[in-house]
Amino acid sequence: SDAVLITNKDGIIINLNNAARNLFNLTGSVVDKNVAELFYTDYNFFLKKDNIETKTKTDYYVSVSQNAITRSNLSLGNILVIRNITEYKKAEQALQESEERYRMLVENSTDMIYKTDKHGNYTFVNQVFIKNSGLTEAENLKMNCFDKVPEEYRNDVIKFYKTQLDNKQSVAYYELPCYTAKNKIIWVGQFSSLELDDFGNPKGYSVTARDITERIKTENKLKSSQSSLAEAQ
């Protein structure tokens, strides 16, 4: 299925297969055509690399493997094996664009977004998280997420995430207090998504956390007010 071209030592095509005709839209006799004419970029016919990627004038991305034809020390020409990698390049470009959109979304989010391995060690933190933590990115990435939880709540938090891990629950929601800059404690509500490796085994968490401190304070005031009212009655 690969296109094959055979050229003389000057790069003039002297033979080709049907796959090459289809790839380059060549019909009839191919006479005095230099292989360099088939590519958009300046294809270096004398390049010694084993494999290069370039683009054809028929708008395909291709990889080219070139081998010399010799007799004794005399160069007679080259054999070019050309593989169409257009779909691969399109998929690669789409992935890069998707990753860029994801990065922009994460960095422009007003929520704290972070990732950990399955033991809770940070592997990624966004700028909102860094700002709230009062630490640098490098300092955060040396820490474990459970160290930011006040000690009296820590075992419950560890148990919650261990349960999500053991049950392979894809998404879970939890509310917990945590330390931020200058040891200030805030409450956060966070969605944790379980990340899996290529074999479907849990490898860590991707977490989106939002400050819910004011809501918790309001709820506590309401509970206190209701309690006082009940006592008064």
For each residue, the residues with C-beta under 8 A, 3 or more apart:
1: 19
2: 19 81 82 83
3: 16 17 19 20 22 23 24 62 80 81 82 83 84
4: 16 17 19 20 79 80 81 82
5: 13 15 16 20 35 79 80 82
6: 13 14 15 16 69 77 78 79 80
7: 10 11 12 13 14 35 45 77 78 80
8: 11 12 14 76 77
9: 75 76 77 78
10: 7 34
11: 7 8 34 35 36 45 78
12: 7 8 32 33 34 35
13: 5 6 7 16 30 33 34 35
14: 6 7 8 77
15: 5 6
16: 3 4 5 6 13 20 21 26 30
17: 3 4 20 21
18: 21 22
19: 1 2 3 4 22 23
20: 3 4 5 16 17 23 24 26 82
21: 16 17 18 24 25 26 27
22: 3 18 19 25
23: 3 19 20 56 58 60 62 82 84
24: 3 20 21 38 56 57 58
25: 21 22 58
26: 16 20 21 30 33
27: 21
28:
29:
30: 13 16 26 33
31:
32: 12
33: 12 13 26 30 37 38
34: 10 11 12 13 37 45
35: 5 7 11 12 13 38 39 43 45 80
36: 11 39 42 43 45
37: 33 34 57
38: 24 33 35 43 56 57
39: 35 36 42 43 54 55 56 57
40: 54 55 56 57
41: 54 55
42: 36 39
43: 35 36 38 39 54 64
44: 47
45: 7 11 34 35 36 78
46:
47: 44 52 66
48:
49: 52 66
50: 65 66
51: 63 64 65
52: 47 49 63 64
53: 61 62 63 64 85
54: 39 40 41 43 61 62 64
55: 39 40 41 59 60 61 62
56: 23 24 38 39 40 59 60 61 62
57: 24 37 38 39 40
58: 23 24 25
59: 55 56
60: 23 55 56 84 86
61: 53 54 55 56 84 85 86 88 89
62: 3 23 53 54 55 56 82 83 84 85 86
63: 51 52 53 82 83 85
64: 43 51 52 53 54 80 81 82
65: 50 51 80 81 82 83
66: 47 49 50 78 79 80 81
67: 78 79 81
68: 75 77 78
69: 6 75 76 77 78 79
70: 73 74 75 76
71: 74 76
72:
73: 70
74: 70 71
75: 9 68 69 70
76: 8 9 69 70 71
77: 6 7 8 9 14 68 69
78: 6 7 9 11 45 66 67 68 69
79: 4 5 6 66 67 69
80: 3 4 5 6 7 35 64 65 66
81: 2 3 4 64 65 66 67
82: 2 3 4 5 20 23 62 63 64 65
83: 2 3 62 63 65
84: 3 23 60 61 62 87
85: 53 61 62 63 88 89
86: 60 61 62 89 90
87: 84 90 91
88: 61 85 91 92
89: 61 85 86 92 93
90: 86 87 93 94
91: 87 88 94 95
92: 88 89 95 96
93: 89 90 96 97
94: 90 91 97 98
95: 91 92 98 99
96: 92 93 99 100
97: 93 94 100 101
98: 94 95 101 102
99: 95 96 102 103
100: 96 97 103 104
101: 97 98 104 105
102: 98 99 105 106
103: 99 100 106 107
104: 100 101 107 108
105: 101 102 108 109
106: 102 103 109 113 126
107: 103 104 126 127
108: 104 105
109: 105 106 113 126 128 208
110: 128
111: 128 208 209 210
112: 125 126 128 129 132 188 190 208 209 210 211
113: 106 109 124 125 126 128 129 206 207 208 209
114: 122 124 125 126 129 140 145 207 209
115: 122 123 124 125 195 204 205 206 207
116: 119 120 121 122 123 144 145 204 205 207
117: 120 121 123 203 204
118: 165 202 203 204 205
119: 116 144
120: 116 117 144 145 146 158 161
121: 116 117 143 144 145
122: 114 115 116 125 140 141 142 143 144 145
123: 115 116 117 141 204
124: 113 114 115 141
125: 112 113 114 115 122 129 130 133 137 140 141
126: 106 107 109 112 113 114 129 130
127: 107 130 131
128: 109 110 111 112 113 131 132
129: 112 113 114 125 126 132 133 140 209
130: 125 126 127 133 135 136 137 140
131: 127 128
132: 112 128 129 180 181 186 211
133: 125 129 130 140 148 180 181
134: 180 181 182
135: 130 139 140 143 181
136: 130 139 140
137: 125 130 140 141
138: 141 142
139: 135 136 142 143
140: 114 122 125 129 130 133 135 136 137 143
141: 122 123 124 125 137 138
142: 122 138 139
143: 121 122 135 139 140 147 148
144: 116 119 120 121 122 147
145: 114 116 120 121 122 148 149
146: 120 149 154 157 158
147: 143 144
148: 133 143 145 178 179
149: 145 146 153 154 157 176 177 178 179
150: 153 154 177 178 179 185
151: 154
152:
153: 149 150 156 157 176 177
154: 146 149 150 151 157 158
155: 158 159
156: 153 159 160 176
157: 146 149 153 154 160 161 174 176
158: 120 146 154 155 161 162
159: 155 156 162 163
160: 156 157 163 164 172 174
161: 120 157 158 164 165 172 174 192 205
162: 158 159 165 166
163: 159 160 166 167 169
164: 160 161 167 169 172 192 194 205
165: 118 161 162 168 194 202
166: 162 163
167: 163 164
168: 165 194 196 202
169: 163 164 172 194
170: 193 194
171: 191 192 193 194
172: 160 161 164 169 191 192 194
173: 189 190 191 192
174: 157 160 161 189 190 192
175: 187 188 189 190 212 216
176: 149 153 156 157 187 188 190
177: 149 150 153 185 186 187 188
178: 148 149 150 185 186 187 188
179: 148 149 150 183 184 185
180: 132 133 134 184 185 186
181: 132 133 134 135 184
182: 134
183: 179
184: 179 180 181
185: 150 177 178 179 180
186: 132 177 178 180 211 213
187: 175 176 177 178 211 212 213 215 216
188: 112 175 176 177 178 209 210 211 212
189: 173 174 175 209 210 212
190: 112 173 174 175 176 207 208 209 210
191: 171 172 173 207 208
192: 161 164 171 172 173 174 205 206 207
193: 170 171 205 206 207
194: 164 165 168 169 170 171 172 202 204 205
195: 115 202 203 204 205 206
196: 168 199 200 201 202 203
197: 200 201 202 203
198:
199: 196
200: 196 197
201: 196 197
202: 118 165 168 194 195 196 197
203: 117 118 195 196 197
204: 115 116 117 118 123 194 195
205: 115 116 118 161 164 192 193 194 195
206: 113 115 192 193 195
207: 113 114 115 116 190 191 192 193
208: 109 111 112 113 190 191
209: 111 112 113 114 129 188 189 190
210: 111 112 188 189 190
211: 112 132 186 187 188 214
212: 175 187 188 189 215 216
213: 186 187 216 217
214: 211 217 218
215: 187 212 218 219
216: 175 187 212 213 219 220
217: 213 214 220 221
218: 214 215 221 222
219: 215 216 222 223
220: 216 217 223 224
221: 217 218 224 225
222: 218 219 225 226
223: 219 220 226 227
224: 220 221 227 228
225: 221 222 228 229
226: 222 223 229 230
227: 223 224 230 231
228: 224 225 231 232
229: 225 226 232 233
230: 226 227 233
231: 227 228
232: 228 229
233: 229 230
